[in-house]
Amino acid sequence: MRELTPAQRVAIARHPQRPNLTDYIGALFTDFFEQHGDRLSGEDGAVLGGVALYHGRPVTVIGTRKGRTAEENLRCNFGMPGPAGYRKALRLMKQAEKFHRPILTFIDTAGAYPGLEAEAWGQGEAIARNLYEMSRLTVPVISVITGEGNSGGALALGVANRVLMLENAVYAILSPEGFASILWKDAQRSREACELMKLTAPDLLELGIIDGIIPEVEGGAHLAPRAVLKETDRCVRSHLAELLRQSGPALAEGRYQKFRRMGGGVQKEEA
């Protein structure tokens, strides 16, 4: 496969026909039962979650949801959750903890919704609460970054024992356009920003931020979605089998230490 530039990987990660959350749920799980609401302020269509069977095992599935049409994107707020979405996710995680179900999250978001209403309802607190509570869970947590994973909006579902990335997904503190706007006051320099941000899966594996790369076909997952979904299933199943052999306290401690070590440049194995 030819080597892609970071900017090319960003373009592939954003491709509108790339497999989305509902594709993963349909391909990897059976008996999915969606759950709604945060029991505080309402329902957020940008976060989809519920209970399902994964190879016969009950699990909790949560992810950020984008649409493919303009109407779907509006219903899902273009995959940018508000506080209600993060609180719904946390409610489902606590439920999973109570019933000893592994948690699988799928991340594809440009970031948390930055609107005034979201701030008024406690966007920052909702994200921070997820980070805190996820760090203490005593069930296995696996996160898969399938497209974009930007900012705290992605990290709020990403404090996991295993963080996996599709080969052409990206994971960063913010979008390249936002990075360029802050650093150079010029969003048009986003391609240059892509080179500096170390946001690609190979970069992040080398830095020890992620734990494995899920291969894609040349050109991107949208060209052969079934193959990518099958490979995702294989990787998730393998990592989950390893985590299920650990005790609850060991899972929580391992997750905590994993994030404490972040930035040390530890090389990881490919998925």
C-alpha positions as CSV (number, residue, x, y, z in Angstrom):
1,M,0.0,0.0,0.0
2,R,1.3,3.4,-0.9
3,E,2.2,5.7,2.0
4,L,-0.4,8.4,2.6
5,T,0.2,11.8,4.0
6,P,-1.4,12.8,7.2
7,A,-3.7,15.2,5.3
8,Q,-4.8,12.4,3.0
9,R,-5.6,10.2,6.0
10,V,-7.7,13.0,7.5
11,A,-9.7,13.2,4.2
12,I,-10.3,9.5,4.2
13,A,-11.3,9.6,7.9
14,R,-13.9,12.2,7.0
15,H,-15.3,10.4,3.9
16,P,-19.1,10.4,4.1
17,Q,-19.4,6.8,3.0
18,R,-17.0,5.4,5.6
19,P,-18.7,2.8,7.8
20,N,-20.4,4.5,10.7
21,L,-21.7,3.4,14.1
22,T,-24.8,1.7,12.9
23,D,-22.8,-0.3,10.4
24,Y,-20.6,-1.6,13.2
25,I,-23.5,-2.4,15.4
26,G,-25.3,-4.3,12.6
27,A,-22.2,-6.3,11.7
28,L,-20.6,-7.1,15.1
29,F,-23.5,-7.5,17.4
30,T,-26.9,-9.2,17.7
31,D,-30.0,-8.3,19.8
32,F,-29.0,-4.7,20.1
33,F,-31.4,-2.9,22.5
34,E,-31.0,0.9,22.3
35,Q,-31.4,3.0,25.4
36,H,-32.3,6.6,25.5
37,G,-31.9,9.7,27.6
38,D,-29.6,10.9,30.4
39,R,-32.3,11.0,33.1
40,L,-31.6,14.7,33.6
41,S,-32.0,17.0,30.5
42,G,-33.0,14.9,27.5
43,E,-31.9,12.7,24.6
44,D,-28.9,13.4,22.4
45,G,-28.9,11.8,19.0
46,A,-25.2,12.2,18.6
47,V,-24.6,9.4,21.1
48,L,-26.1,5.9,20.4
49,G,-25.9,3.3,23.1
50,G,-27.5,0.1,24.4
51,V,-27.1,-3.5,25.3
52,A,-26.2,-6.2,22.8
53,L,-24.7,-9.7,22.4
54,Y,-21.2,-10.0,21.1
55,H,-20.5,-13.5,20.1
56,G,-23.1,-14.6,22.7
57,R,-21.7,-12.4,25.5
58,P,-23.8,-9.5,26.9
59,V,-22.0,-6.2,26.4
60,T,-22.7,-2.5,26.5
61,V,-22.1,-0.6,23.2
62,I,-21.8,3.1,23.0
63,G,-20.6,5.4,20.2
64,T,-20.8,8.8,18.6
65,R,-23.2,8.8,15.6
66,K,-23.0,10.7,12.3
67,G,-25.4,10.6,9.5
68,R,-24.9,10.1,5.8
69,T,-27.6,12.5,4.6
70,A,-28.2,16.1,5.5
71,E,-31.3,15.1,7.5
72,E,-29.5,12.4,9.4
73,N,-26.6,14.8,10.2
74,L,-29.0,17.3,11.6
75,R,-30.7,14.7,13.8
76,C,-27.2,13.6,15.0
77,N,-25.8,17.1,15.3
78,F,-23.1,16.1,12.9
79,G,-21.8,13.6,15.5
80,M,-21.0,16.4,18.0
81,P,-22.5,15.4,21.4
82,G,-23.7,17.7,24.1
83,P,-23.8,17.2,27.8
84,A,-26.9,14.9,27.6
85,G,-25.0,12.6,25.2
86,Y,-22.1,12.2,27.6
87,R,-24.3,11.8,30.6
88,K,-26.3,9.1,28.7
89,A,-23.0,7.3,27.9
90,L,-22.0,7.5,31.6
91,R,-25.4,6.1,32.7
92,L,-24.9,3.2,30.4
93,M,-21.4,2.6,31.6
94,K,-22.5,2.5,35.2
95,Q,-25.2,0.1,34.3
96,A,-22.6,-2.1,32.6
97,E,-20.5,-1.9,35.7
98,K,-23.5,-3.0,37.8
99,F,-24.2,-6.0,35.7
100,H,-20.6,-6.9,34.9
101,R,-20.8,-6.3,31.1
102,P,-17.8,-5.3,29.0
103,I,-18.0,-1.9,27.4
104,L,-17.2,-1.3,23.7
105,T,-17.1,2.3,22.5
106,F,-16.9,3.5,18.9
107,I,-15.6,7.0,18.3
108,D,-16.1,9.2,15.3
109,T,-16.5,12.8,16.2
110,A,-15.1,16.2,15.2
111,G,-15.4,17.1,18.9
112,A,-18.0,18.0,21.5
113,Y,-20.6,20.5,20.5
114,P,-19.3,24.0,21.3
115,G,-22.6,25.9,21.4
116,L,-23.7,28.2,24.2
117,E,-26.6,25.9,25.2
118,A,-24.1,23.0,25.7
119,E,-21.9,25.1,27.9
120,A,-25.0,26.3,29.9
121,W,-25.9,22.6,30.5
122,G,-22.4,21.8,31.7
123,Q,-20.5,20.4,28.8
124,G,-17.1,20.6,30.4
125,E,-18.3,19.0,33.6
126,A,-20.0,16.2,31.7
127,I,-16.8,15.3,29.8
128,A,-14.7,15.6,33.0
129,R,-17.1,13.3,34.9
130,N,-16.8,10.7,32.2
131,L,-13.0,10.8,32.3
132,Y,-13.1,10.3,36.1
133,E,-15.7,7.6,36.2
134,M,-14.3,5.6,33.2
135,S,-10.9,5.5,34.9
136,R,-12.4,3.6,37.8
137,L,-14.5,1.0,36.0
138,T,-13.9,-2.6,36.9
139,V,-15.1,-4.1,33.6
140,P,-13.2,-4.4,30.4
141,V,-13.4,-1.2,28.2
142,I,-12.3,-1.2,24.5
143,S,-12.5,1.9,22.4
144,V,-12.3,1.9,18.6
145,I,-11.6,5.1,16.7
146,T,-13.3,4.6,13.4
147,G,-13.0,8.0,11.8
148,E,-12.2,11.3,13.5
149,G,-11.4,11.4,17.2
150,N,-11.0,15.0,18.2
151,S,-10.7,16.7,21.5
152,G,-12.3,15.9,24.8
153,G,-15.4,15.0,22.8
154,A,-13.6,11.9,21.8
155,L,-11.7,11.2,25.0
156,A,-14.9,11.2,27.0
157,L,-15.6,7.8,25.4
158,G,-11.9,6.8,25.1
159,V,-10.6,6.1,28.6
160,A,-10.2,2.4,27.8
161,N,-8.0,-0.6,28.6
162,R,-7.5,-1.0,24.9
163,V,-7.7,1.9,22.4
164,L,-7.7,0.7,18.8
165,M,-7.7,2.8,15.6
166,L,-8.6,2.0,12.0
167,E,-5.6,2.5,9.8
168,N,-6.9,5.8,8.3
169,A,-8.6,7.2,11.4
170,V,-7.2,10.2,13.2
171,Y,-7.0,11.1,16.9
172,A,-6.0,14.5,18.1
173,I,-6.5,17.3,20.6
174,L,-8.6,19.2,18.0
175,S,-9.1,19.4,14.3
176,P,-6.2,20.4,12.0
177,E,-8.3,23.5,11.0
178,G,-8.6,24.5,14.7
179,F,-4.9,23.8,15.3
180,A,-3.9,26.0,12.3
181,S,-6.3,28.8,13.4
182,I,-4.8,28.9,16.9
183,L,-1.1,28.5,15.9
184,W,-1.0,30.6,12.8
185,K,-4.4,32.4,12.7
186,D,-5.0,30.8,9.4
187,A,-7.3,27.7,9.0
188,Q,-6.1,27.3,5.4
189,R,-2.8,25.9,6.7
190,S,-4.5,22.8,8.0
191,R,-2.5,20.5,5.7
192,E,0.7,21.8,7.3
193,A,-0.9,21.3,10.7
194,C,-1.6,17.7,9.9
195,E,2.1,17.1,9.5
196,L,2.9,18.5,13.0
197,M,0.0,17.1,15.0
198,K,1.1,13.4,15.0
199,L,-2.6,12.4,14.6
200,T,-2.3,9.3,12.4
201,A,-2.6,5.7,13.7
202,P,1.1,4.9,13.0
203,D,2.3,8.0,14.9
204,L,0.0,7.3,17.9
205,L,1.0,3.6,18.1
206,E,4.7,4.7,18.2
207,L,3.9,7.2,20.9
208,G,2.1,4.6,23.0
209,I,-1.3,6.5,22.8
210,I,-3.1,3.6,21.2
211,D,-2.7,-0.1,21.5
212,G,-3.4,-1.4,18.0
213,I,-4.1,-0.6,14.3
214,I,-7.0,-2.2,12.4
215,P,-6.0,-2.6,8.8
216,E,-8.0,-1.0,6.0
217,V,-8.0,-1.7,2.3
218,E,-6.0,0.6,0.1
219,G,-8.0,3.8,-0.4
220,G,-10.0,3.5,2.8
221,A,-12.7,1.5,4.6
222,H,-15.5,2.9,2.5
223,L,-14.2,0.9,-0.5
224,A,-14.6,-2.4,1.2
225,P,-16.7,-2.0,4.3
226,R,-17.3,-5.7,4.9
227,A,-13.6,-6.5,5.0
228,V,-13.0,-3.7,7.5
229,L,-15.9,-4.7,9.7
230,K,-14.6,-8.3,9.7
231,E,-11.1,-7.2,10.7
232,T,-12.5,-4.9,13.4
233,D,-14.5,-7.8,14.8
234,R,-11.3,-10.0,14.8
235,C,-9.2,-7.4,16.6
236,V,-11.9,-6.5,19.2
237,R,-12.6,-10.1,20.0
238,S,-8.9,-10.8,20.5
239,H,-8.4,-7.9,22.9
240,L,-11.6,-8.6,24.8
241,A,-10.5,-12.2,25.4
242,E,-7.3,-11.0,27.0
243,L,-9.1,-8.5,29.2
244,L,-11.7,-11.0,30.4
245,R,-8.9,-13.0,32.0
246,Q,-8.1,-10.0,34.4
247,S,-9.8,-9.2,37.7
248,G,-11.9,-6.1,38.1
249,P,-9.3,-4.3,40.3
250,A,-6.6,-5.2,37.8
251,L,-8.6,-3.8,34.9
252,A,-9.1,-0.5,36.7
253,E,-5.5,-0.2,37.8
254,G,-4.2,-1.1,34.4
255,R,-6.3,1.5,32.7
256,Y,-5.2,4.1,35.2
257,Q,-1.5,3.3,34.8
258,K,-1.9,3.2,31.0
259,F,-3.0,6.8,30.9
260,R,-0.5,7.9,33.5
261,R,2.3,6.5,31.2
262,M,1.0,8.3,28.1
263,G,3.6,10.4,26.3
264,G,6.4,8.1,27.3
265,G,6.8,6.8,23.7
266,V,6.3,3.1,24.5
267,Q,6.1,1.0,21.4
268,K,3.0,-1.2,21.1
269,E,2.1,-4.2,19.1
270,E,-0.1,-4.0,16.0
271,A,-3.6,-5.4,16.4
